[in-house]
């Protein structure tokens, strides 16, 4: 393979340094049409995301979607763009980056994992997976755990991120060993984080009066229904997450309702759709509706604009009263502990350093001495 990267200057087997690559979907570099357009083009050109014949989709994407949707999306991004102490930029990047920093700090606090390196990459936009993987390699990482920030597996998100990792991997003559975290939709640490986030919110704002008709809505990102029919487990994993969260909160399926948001195009997507559900609950004169997005570990455009702004307008315009949006996990301490737990489980057995020759000799000598003691009459 002539396209392999030249790496003859790299030292061989000097260490076994472990890296953890967190991956999230991505964001444009700025809330402008100029910045949104290339981001959308990269995102919507992914055959994992849009399963339409390429020659047909090319004309739809470049002739209709990009010219018109870029400006509209830019305005939405501008409405949620962050510029505060926690960071400046798209909320998805700011919160994901805080999670990366938090995980790094937890690993650094333990002697056995203090040398593990954590880095964040975005599947679309910046920082790219290729750029971050190359940076980790330059820092000596040769054992890499890929940990997407998608609790529920989908070919449209998780598998697409794996594709990008494998593409970079295929270009390297001496690539790192890889481990991939496929999902953690029912991991106890993840569910516990969701439960605490909801309970903490209710501890401050009061618990909904479910006996009098208040509702708790769990909204997950939607995908086309055909992905389910073709074998994608995303739908089932969302329902399992929702059931575990609902049961942990002690709610019935009538009190806690699961739905899917962000429908795009005319094809049928996973149901029930969030927007029509909010309208229906509004028309029913629901006194209080609390909505939470368990599938999004970090707040983003879909939670802060689509759910918090558009959702509220739909619900209240239809006749609903109080509309409360529970923040995503973001850098909640329980979630950082959860990420830490998931990471530790998946790097188990990977040493961060190769023992020196003298250490190996000492271990052999100790083993031989122990054997003599055990065999002694």
C-alpha positions as a Markdown table, in Angstrom:
| # | Residue | x | y | z |
|---|---|---|---|---|
| 1 | Unk | 0.0 | 0.0 | 0.0 |
| 2 | Unk | 1.8 | 3.1 | -1.3 |
| 3 | Unk | -0.4 | 5.5 | 0.6 |
| 4 | Unk | 0.8 | 4.4 | 4.0 |
| 5 | Unk | 2.1 | 7.3 | 6.2 |
| 6 | Unk | 5.9 | 7.4 | 6.5 |
| 7 | Unk | 6.7 | 6.8 | 10.2 |
| 8 | Unk | 10.2 | 5.5 | 10.2 |
| 9 | Unk | 11.3 | 8.0 | 12.8 |
| 10 | Unk | 8.8 | 6.7 | 15.4 |
| 11 | Unk | 10.4 | 4.7 | 18.3 |
| 12 | Unk | 9.2 | 1.1 | 18.6 |
| 13 | Unk | 7.8 | -0.4 | 21.7 |
| 14 | Unk | 9.1 | 2.3 | 24.1 |
| 15 | Unk | 5.8 | 2.4 | 25.9 |
| 16 | Unk | 2.3 | 1.2 | 26.0 |
| 17 | Unk | 0.5 | 4.4 | 26.4 |
| 18 | Unk | -3.3 | 4.4 | 26.5 |
| 19 | Unk | -5.5 | 7.0 | 24.9 |
| 20 | Unk | -9.3 | 7.5 | 25.1 |
| 21 | Unk | -10.9 | 9.2 | 22.1 |
| 22 | Unk | -14.3 | 10.7 | 22.9 |
| 23 | Unk | -16.4 | 11.4 | 19.8 |
| 24 | Unk | -19.5 | 13.5 | 19.3 |
| 25 | Unk | -21.4 | 14.5 | 16.2 |
| 26 | Unk | -19.9 | 17.9 | 15.5 |
| 27 | Unk | -20.8 | 21.5 | 15.0 |
| 28 | Unk | -20.0 | 24.4 | 12.5 |
| 29 | Unk | -17.1 | 26.6 | 13.5 |
| 30 | Unk | -19.3 | 29.7 | 13.7 |
| 31 | Unk | -23.1 | 30.5 | 13.7 |
| 32 | Unk | -22.9 | 31.8 | 10.1 |
| 33 | Unk | -24.2 | 30.5 | 6.8 |
| 34 | Unk | -20.7 | 30.4 | 5.5 |
| 35 | Unk | -19.6 | 28.1 | 8.3 |
| 36 | Unk | -22.7 | 26.0 | 8.5 |
| 37 | Unk | -22.8 | 25.1 | 4.8 |
| 38 | Unk | -19.5 | 23.0 | 4.7 |
| 39 | Unk | -20.5 | 21.4 | 8.0 |
| 40 | Unk | -23.9 | 20.4 | 6.7 |
| 41 | Unk | -22.4 | 19.2 | 3.4 |
| 42 | Unk | -20.0 | 16.9 | 5.2 |
| 43 | Unk | -22.7 | 15.6 | 7.5 |
| 44 | Unk | -25.4 | 15.0 | 4.9 |
| 45 | Unk | -23.0 | 13.5 | 2.4 |
| 46 | Unk | -22.3 | 10.6 | 4.8 |
| 47 | Unk | -24.0 | 7.5 | 3.3 |
| 48 | Unk | -24.5 | 6.2 | 6.9 |
| 49 | Unk | -26.7 | 9.2 | 7.6 |
| 50 | Unk | -28.6 | 9.5 | 4.3 |
| 51 | Unk | -29.3 | 6.1 | 2.6 |
| 52 | Unk | -30.4 | 7.5 | -0.8 |
| 53 | Unk | -28.7 | 6.8 | -4.1 |
| 54 | Unk | -25.8 | 9.2 | -4.4 |
| 55 | Unk | -26.5 | 10.6 | -7.8 |
| 56 | Unk | -30.1 | 11.5 | -6.7 |
| 57 | Unk | -29.0 | 12.8 | -3.3 |
| 58 | Unk | -26.3 | 15.0 | -4.8 |
| 59 | Unk | -28.8 | 17.1 | -6.7 |
| 60 | Unk | -31.1 | 17.4 | -3.7 |
| 61 | Unk | -28.3 | 18.3 | -1.3 |
| 62 | Unk | -26.5 | 20.8 | -3.5 |
| 63 | Unk | -29.5 | 22.2 | -5.3 |
| 64 | Unk | -32.1 | 22.5 | -2.6 |
| 65 | Unk | -30.9 | 21.7 | 1.0 |
| 66 | Unk | -27.6 | 23.6 | 1.2 |
| 67 | Unk | -28.7 | 26.8 | -0.5 |
| 68 | Unk | -31.7 | 27.2 | 1.7 |
| 69 | Unk | -31.0 | 25.4 | 4.9 |
| 70 | Unk | -27.6 | 26.9 | 5.7 |
| 71 | Unk | -28.9 | 30.3 | 6.5 |
| 72 | Unk | -31.9 | 29.0 | 8.5 |
| 73 | Unk | -29.6 | 26.7 | 10.5 |
| 74 | Unk | -27.1 | 29.5 | 11.1 |
| 75 | Unk | -29.8 | 31.6 | 12.8 |
| 76 | Unk | -30.7 | 28.7 | 15.0 |
| 77 | Unk | -27.1 | 28.2 | 16.0 |
| 78 | Unk | -26.7 | 31.9 | 16.7 |
| 79 | Unk | -29.7 | 31.7 | 19.2 |
| 80 | Unk | -27.8 | 29.1 | 21.4 |
| 81 | Unk | -24.2 | 30.0 | 20.8 |
| 82 | Unk | -22.2 | 30.2 | 24.0 |
| 83 | Unk | -19.9 | 33.0 | 25.2 |
| 84 | Unk | -19.4 | 32.6 | 28.9 |
| 85 | Unk | -17.1 | 31.3 | 31.6 |
| 86 | Unk | -17.7 | 27.6 | 30.7 |
| 87 | Unk | -16.5 | 28.2 | 27.2 |
| 88 | Unk | -17.2 | 29.9 | 23.9 |
| 89 | Unk | -18.7 | 28.2 | 20.9 |
| 90 | Unk | -21.4 | 25.7 | 20.0 |
| 91 | Unk | -22.9 | 24.2 | 23.2 |
| 92 | Unk | -22.3 | 20.6 | 21.9 |
| 93 | Unk | -18.5 | 21.3 | 21.7 |
| 94 | Unk | -18.3 | 23.3 | 25.0 |
| 95 | Unk | -20.1 | 20.6 | 27.0 |
| 96 | Unk | -18.3 | 17.7 | 25.3 |
| 97 | Unk | -15.0 | 19.4 | 25.9 |
| 98 | Unk | -15.9 | 19.9 | 29.6 |
| 99 | Unk | -16.6 | 16.2 | 29.8 |
| 100 | Unk | -13.3 | 15.4 | 28.2 |
| 101 | Unk | -11.5 | 17.6 | 30.7 |
| 102 | Unk | -13.5 | 16.1 | 33.6 |
| 103 | Unk | -12.7 | 12.5 | 32.5 |
| 104 | Unk | -9.0 | 13.4 | 32.2 |
| 105 | Unk | -8.9 | 14.8 | 35.7 |
| 106 | Unk | -10.5 | 11.7 | 37.2 |
| 107 | Unk | -8.0 | 9.4 | 35.4 |
| 108 | Unk | -5.1 | 11.7 | 36.5 |
| 109 | Unk | -6.1 | 11.3 | 40.2 |
| 110 | Unk | -5.3 | 7.6 | 40.2 |
| 111 | Unk | -1.7 | 6.4 | 40.0 |
| 112 | Unk | -2.6 | 3.5 | 37.7 |
| 113 | Unk | -4.3 | 5.7 | 35.1 |
| 114 | Unk | -2.5 | 9.0 | 35.5 |
| 115 | Unk | -0.8 | 8.6 | 32.1 |
| 116 | Unk | -3.9 | 7.9 | 30.1 |
| 117 | Unk | -4.6 | 10.6 | 27.6 |
| 118 | Unk | -8.1 | 11.8 | 26.9 |
| 119 | Unk | -9.0 | 13.7 | 23.7 |
| 120 | Unk | -12.2 | 14.9 | 22.0 |
| 121 | Unk | -12.9 | 14.7 | 18.3 |
| 122 | Unk | -16.0 | 15.5 | 16.2 |
| 123 | Unk | -17.3 | 13.2 | 13.5 |
| 124 | Unk | -18.1 | 16.3 | 11.3 |
| 125 | Unk | -16.4 | 19.6 | 11.6 |
| 126 | Unk | -13.5 | 20.4 | 14.0 |
| 127 | Unk | -11.5 | 19.0 | 15.6 |
| 128 | Unk | -11.6 | 16.2 | 13.1 |
| 129 | Unk | -11.1 | 12.5 | 14.1 |
| 130 | Unk | -8.0 | 12.3 | 11.9 |
| 131 | Unk | -6.4 | 15.4 | 13.4 |
| 132 | Unk | -7.0 | 14.2 | 17.0 |
| 133 | Unk | -5.8 | 10.6 | 16.3 |
| 134 | Unk | -2.6 | 12.0 | 14.8 |
| 135 | Unk | -2.1 | 14.2 | 17.9 |
| 136 | Unk | -2.6 | 11.2 | 20.2 |
| 137 | Unk | -0.1 | 9.2 | 18.1 |
| 138 | Unk | 2.5 | 12.0 | 18.4 |
| 139 | Unk | 2.0 | 11.8 | 22.2 |
| 140 | Unk | 3.0 | 8.2 | 22.2 |
| 141 | Unk | -0.5 | 6.6 | 22.3 |
| 142 | Unk | -0.5 | 3.1 | 20.8 |
| 143 | Unk | -3.6 | 1.7 | 22.6 |
| 144 | Unk | -6.7 | 3.6 | 21.8 |
| 145 | Unk | -10.2 | 3.3 | 23.3 |
| 146 | Unk | -12.8 | 4.8 | 21.0 |
| 147 | Unk | -15.7 | 6.0 | 23.2 |
| 148 | Unk | -18.5 | 7.8 | 21.2 |
| 149 | Unk | -20.8 | 10.1 | 23.2 |
| 150 | Unk | -23.8 | 8.2 | 21.8 |
| 151 | Unk | -25.3 | 6.0 | 24.6 |
| 152 | Unk | -27.6 | 4.2 | 22.1 |
| 153 | Unk | -26.0 | 2.6 | 19.1 |
| 154 | Unk | -27.0 | 3.6 | 15.6 |
| 155 | Unk | -25.4 | 3.0 | 12.3 |
| 156 | Unk | -26.1 | 6.7 | 11.6 |
| 157 | Unk | -23.9 | 7.9 | 14.5 |
| 158 | Unk | -21.8 | 5.2 | 16.2 |
| 159 | Unk | -21.0 | 3.2 | 13.1 |
| 160 | Unk | -20.2 | 6.3 | 11.1 |
| 161 | Unk | -17.7 | 7.4 | 13.8 |
| 162 | Unk | -16.1 | 4.0 | 13.7 |
| 163 | Unk | -15.9 | 4.3 | 9.9 |
| 164 | Unk | -13.9 | 7.5 | 10.3 |
| 165 | Unk | -11.6 | 5.9 | 12.9 |
| 166 | Unk | -10.9 | 2.9 | 10.7 |
| 167 | Unk | -10.2 | 5.1 | 7.7 |
| 168 | Unk | -7.5 | 6.9 | 9.6 |
| 169 | Unk | -6.3 | 3.6 | 11.0 |
| 170 | Unk | -6.0 | 2.1 | 7.5 |
| 171 | Unk | -3.5 | 4.8 | 6.5 |
| 172 | Unk | -1.0 | 4.1 | 9.2 |
| 173 | Unk | 1.9 | 1.6 | 8.9 |
| 174 | Unk | 2.0 | 1.0 | 12.6 |
| 175 | Unk | -1.5 | 1.9 | 13.9 |
| 176 | Unk | -2.6 | 1.7 | 17.5 |
| 177 | Unk | -4.5 | -1.2 | 19.0 |
| 178 | Unk | -8.1 | -0.3 | 19.1 |
| 179 | Unk | -11.0 | -1.0 | 21.4 |
| 180 | Unk | -14.5 | 0.3 | 20.6 |
| 181 | Unk | -17.4 | 1.1 | 22.9 |
| 182 | Unk | -20.5 | 0.2 | 20.9 |
| 183 | Unk | -23.1 | 1.4 | 23.4 |
| 184 | Unk | -23.9 | 1.9 | 27.0 |
| 185 | Unk | -27.7 | 2.5 | 26.8 |
| 186 | Unk | -28.4 | 0.3 | 29.8 |
| 187 | Unk | -25.2 | 0.8 | 31.8 |
| 188 | Unk | -26.0 | 1.3 | 35.5 |
| 189 | Unk | -23.7 | 4.3 | 35.7 |
| 190 | Unk | -25.4 | 6.0 | 32.8 |
| 191 | Unk | -28.9 | 5.3 | 34.1 |
| 192 | Unk | -27.9 | 6.5 | 37.5 |
| 193 | Unk | -26.7 | 9.8 | 36.0 |
| 194 | Unk | -30.0 | 10.3 | 34.2 |
| 195 | Unk | -32.0 | 9.6 | 37.3 |
| 196 | Unk | -29.9 | 12.0 | 39.4 |
| 197 | Unk | -30.2 | 14.7 | 36.8 |
| 198 | Unk | -34.0 | 14.5 | 36.8 |
| 199 | Unk | -34.2 | 14.2 | 40.6 |
| 200 | Unk | -31.9 | 17.1 | 41.1 |
| 201 | Unk | -34.1 | 19.2 | 38.9 |
| 202 | Unk | -37.2 | 18.2 | 40.7 |
| 203 | Unk | -35.5 | 18.9 | 44.0 |
| 204 | Unk | -35.1 | 22.5 | 43.0 |
| 205 | Unk | -38.3 | 23.1 | 40.9 |
| 206 | Unk | -40.7 | 20.7 | 42.6 |
| 207 | Unk | -41.9 | 17.3 | 41.3 |
| 208 | Unk | -44.7 | 17.3 | 38.7 |
| 209 | Unk | -48.2 | 16.4 | 40.0 |
| 210 | Unk | -48.6 | 13.2 | 38.0 |
| 211 | Unk | -51.9 | 12.3 | 39.8 |
| 212 | Unk | -53.4 | 15.4 | 38.3 |
| 213 | Unk | -52.2 | 14.9 | 34.8 |
| 214 | Unk | -48.7 | 16.4 | 34.7 |
| 215 | Unk | -46.4 | 14.6 | 32.2 |
| 216 | Unk | -42.7 | 13.7 | 31.9 |
| 217 | Unk | -41.5 | 13.4 | 28.3 |
| 218 | Unk | -38.3 | 11.6 | 27.3 |
| 219 | Unk | -37.3 | 12.8 | 23.8 |
| 220 | Unk | -34.7 | 10.9 | 21.8 |
| 221 | Unk | -33.2 | 11.9 | 18.5 |
| 222 | Unk | -35.2 | 10.3 | 15.6 |
| 223 | Unk | -33.9 | 8.2 | 12.7 |
| 224 | Unk | -35.8 | 6.9 | 9.6 |
| 225 | Unk | -38.1 | 3.9 | 10.3 |
| 226 | Unk | -36.3 | 2.0 | 7.6 |
| 227 | Unk | -33.2 | 1.8 | 9.7 |
| 228 | Unk | -35.2 | -0.2 | 12.3 |
| 229 | Unk | -36.6 | -2.4 | 9.6 |
| 230 | Unk | -33.1 | -3.1 | 8.3 |
| 231 | Unk | -31.8 | -4.2 | 11.7 |
| 232 | Unk | -30.6 | -1.1 | 13.5 |
| 233 | Unk | -31.0 | -1.6 | 17.3 |
| 234 | Unk | -31.3 | 2.1 | 18.0 |
| 235 | Unk | -35.1 | 2.1 | 18.5 |
| 236 | Unk | -34.9 | -0.8 | 21.0 |
| 237 | Unk | -32.0 | 0.7 | 22.9 |
| 238 | Unk | -33.8 | 4.0 | 23.3 |
| 239 | Unk | -36.9 | 2.2 | 24.7 |
| 240 | Unk | -34.7 | 0.3 | 27.1 |
| 241 | Unk | -33.1 | 3.4 | 28.4 |
| 242 | Unk | -36.5 | 5.1 | 28.7 |
| 243 | Unk | -37.9 | 2.1 | 30.6 |
| 244 | Unk | -35.0 | 1.9 | 33.0 |
| 245 | Unk | -35.2 | 5.6 | 33.7 |
| 246 | Unk | -39.0 | 5.6 | 34.1 |
| 247 | Unk | -38.9 | 2.6 | 36.5 |
| 248 | Unk | -36.1 | 4.2 | 38.5 |
| 249 | Unk | -38.2 | 7.3 | 38.9 |
| 250 | Unk | -41.2 | 5.2 | 39.9 |
| 251 | Unk | -43.4 | 6.4 | 37.0 |
| 252 | Unk | -45.9 | 4.6 | 34.8 |
| 253 | Unk | -45.8 | 4.6 | 31.0 |
| 254 | Unk | -48.7 | 7.1 | 31.0 |
| 255 | Unk | -46.8 | 9.5 | 33.3 |
| 256 | Unk | -43.5 | 9.2 | 31.4 |
| 257 | Unk | -43.9 | 9.2 | 27.6 |
| 258 | Unk | -41.1 | 8.4 | 25.1 |
| 259 | Unk | -40.9 | 10.2 | 21.8 |
| 260 | Unk | -38.5 | 10.9 | 18.9 |
| 261 | Unk | -37.6 | 14.4 | 17.7 |
| 262 | Unk | -35.7 | 16.0 | 14.7 |
| 263 | Unk | -37.6 | 14.5 | 11.9 |
| 264 | Unk | -36.2 | 15.5 | 8.5 |
| 265 | Unk | -37.8 | 15.0 | 5.1 |
| 266 | Unk | -41.0 | 13.2 | 4.1 |
| 267 | Unk | -40.0 | 9.6 | 4.9 |
| 268 | Unk | -41.5 | 7.9 | 8.0 |
| 269 | Unk | -39.3 | 8.1 | 11.0 |
| 270 | Unk | -39.5 | 6.5 | 14.4 |
| 271 | Unk | -42.7 | 7.3 | 16.2 |
| 272 | Unk | -44.2 | 8.9 | 18.2 |
| 273 | Unk | -42.9 | 12.3 | 17.0 |
| 274 | Unk | -42.1 | 14.8 | 19.7 |
| 275 | Unk | -43.6 | 17.9 | 18.1 |
| 276 | Unk | -47.1 | 16.4 | 17.5 |
| 277 | Unk | -47.0 | 14.9 | 21.0 |
| 278 | Unk | -46.3 | 18.3 | 22.6 |
| 279 | Unk | -49.2 | 19.8 | 20.6 |
| 280 | Unk | -51.5 | 17.0 | 21.7 |
| 281 | Unk | -50.5 | 17.5 | 25.4 |
| 282 | Unk | -51.0 | 21.2 | 25.0 |
| 283 | Unk | -54.5 | 20.8 | 23.6 |
| 284 | Unk | -55.3 | 18.5 | 26.5 |
| 285 | Unk | -54.6 | 21.5 | 28.7 |
| 286 | Unk | -51.7 | 19.8 | 30.5 |
| 287 | Unk | -50.8 | 21.9 | 33.6 |
| 288 | Unk | -47.1 | 21.0 | 33.7 |
| 289 | Unk | -44.9 | 19.2 | 31.2 |
| 290 | Unk | -41.2 | 18.4 | 32.0 |
| 291 | Unk | -39.2 | 17.2 | 29.1 |
| 292 | Unk | -35.7 | 15.5 | 29.1 |
| 293 | Unk | -33.4 | 14.3 | 26.3 |
| 294 | Unk | -31.7 | 11.2 | 27.8 |
| 295 | Unk | -29.9 | 10.3 | 24.5 |
| 296 | Unk | -28.0 | 13.5 | 24.4 |
| 297 | Unk | -25.2 | 13.5 | 27.1 |
| 298 | Unk | -24.5 | 17.1 | 26.1 |
| 299 | Unk | -26.9 | 20.0 | 25.4 |
| 300 | Unk | -26.8 | 21.0 | 21.7 |
| 301 | Unk | -28.9 | 22.7 | 19.0 |
| 302 | Unk | -31.5 | 19.9 | 19.2 |
| 303 | Unk | -32.1 | 20.3 | 22.9 |
| 304 | Unk | -31.6 | 24.1 | 23.4 |
| 305 | Unk | -33.4 | 25.3 | 20.3 |
| 306 | Unk | -35.6 | 22.6 | 19.0 |
| 307 | Unk | -36.8 | 21.3 | 22.4 |
| 308 | Unk | -36.4 | 24.3 | 24.7 |
| 309 | Unk | -37.6 | 27.0 | 22.2 |
| 310 | Unk | -39.7 | 25.4 | 19.5 |
| 311 | Unk | -41.1 | 22.8 | 21.8 |
| 312 | Unk | -42.3 | 25.4 | 24.3 |
| 313 | Unk | -43.9 | 27.4 | 21.5 |
| 314 | Unk | -45.8 | 24.3 | 20.2 |
| 315 | Unk | -47.0 | 23.3 | 23.7 |
| 316 | Unk | -48.1 | 26.7 | 25.1 |
| 317 | Unk | -49.6 | 27.8 | 21.8 |
| 318 | Unk | -51.8 | 24.7 | 21.9 |
| 319 | Unk | -53.0 | 25.5 | 25.4 |
| 320 | Unk | -50.4 | 23.9 | 27.7 |
| 321 | Unk | -49.3 | 25.7 | 30.8 |
| 322 | Unk | -45.9 | 25.2 | 32.5 |
| 323 | Unk | -43.2 | 23.8 | 30.2 |
| 324 | Unk | -39.9 | 22.8 | 31.8 |
| 325 | Unk | -36.7 | 21.6 | 30.0 |
| 326 | Unk | -34.4 | 19.5 | 32.2 |
| 327 | Unk | -30.8 | 20.1 | 31.1 |
| 328 | Unk | -28.7 | 17.2 | 29.6 |
| 329 | Unk | -26.0 | 15.5 | 31.7 |
| 330 | Unk | -23.3 | 17.9 | 30.5 |
| 331 | Unk | -20.6 | 18.0 | 33.2 |
| 332 | Unk | -22.7 | 16.7 | 36.1 |
| 333 | Unk | -20.4 | 15.0 | 38.5 |
| 334 | Unk | -22.4 | 11.7 | 38.5 |
| 335 | Unk | -22.1 | 11.6 | 34.7 |
| 336 | Unk | -18.3 | 12.2 | 34.9 |
| 337 | Unk | -18.1 | 9.4 | 37.3 |
| 338 | Unk | -20.1 | 7.3 | 34.9 |
| 339 | Unk | -17.9 | 8.1 | 32.0 |
| 340 | Unk | -14.9 | 7.2 | 34.2 |
| 341 | Unk | -16.4 | 3.9 | 35.1 |
| 342 | Unk | -17.2 | 3.0 | 31.5 |
| 343 | Unk | -13.7 | 4.0 | 30.4 |
| 344 | Unk | -12.0 | 2.0 | 33.1 |
| 345 | Unk | -14.1 | -1.1 | 32.3 |
| 346 | Unk | -13.0 | -0.9 | 28.7 |
| 347 | Unk | -9.2 | -0.2 | 29.2 |
| 348 | Unk | -8.9 | -3.0 | 31.7 |
| 349 | Unk | -5.8 | -5.1 | 31.1 |
| 350 | Unk | -4.1 | -2.4 | 29.1 |
| 351 | Unk | -0.8 | -1.3 | 30.9 |
| 352 | Unk | 0.2 | 2.2 | 30.5 |
| 353 | Unk | 3.9 | 1.4 | 30.7 |
| 354 | Unk | 6.1 | -1.5 | 29.5 |
| 355 | Unk | 8.2 | -2.9 | 32.3 |
| 356 | Unk | 12.0 | -2.4 | 32.0 |
| 357 | Unk | 14.4 | -5.3 | 31.5 |
| 358 | Unk | 15.5 | -5.1 | 35.1 |
| 359 | Unk | 11.8 | -5.2 | 36.3 |
| 360 | Unk | 11.2 | -8.3 | 34.1 |
| 361 | Unk | 14.3 | -10.0 | 35.5 |
| 362 | Unk | 13.2 | -9.2 | 39.1 |
| 363 | Unk | 9.7 | -10.6 | 38.4 |
| 364 | Unk | 11.2 | -13.8 | 37.0 |
| 365 | Unk | 13.5 | -14.2 | 40.0 |
| 366 | Unk | 10.6 | -13.6 | 42.4 |
| 367 | Unk | 8.5 | -16.1 | 40.6 |
| 368 | Unk | 11.3 | -18.7 | 40.7 |
| 369 | Unk | 11.8 | -18.1 | 44.4 |
| 370 | Unk | 8.1 | -18.5 | 45.1 |
| 371 | Unk | 8.0 | -21.7 | 43.2 |
| 372 | Unk | 10.9 | -23.1 | 45.2 |
| 373 | Unk | 9.1 | -22.3 | 48.5 |
| 374 | Unk | 5.9 | -24.0 | 47.3 |
| 375 | Unk | 7.8 | -27.1 | 46.2 |
| 376 | Unk | 9.9 | -27.4 | 49.3 |
| 377 | Unk | 9.1 | -30.4 | 51.5 |
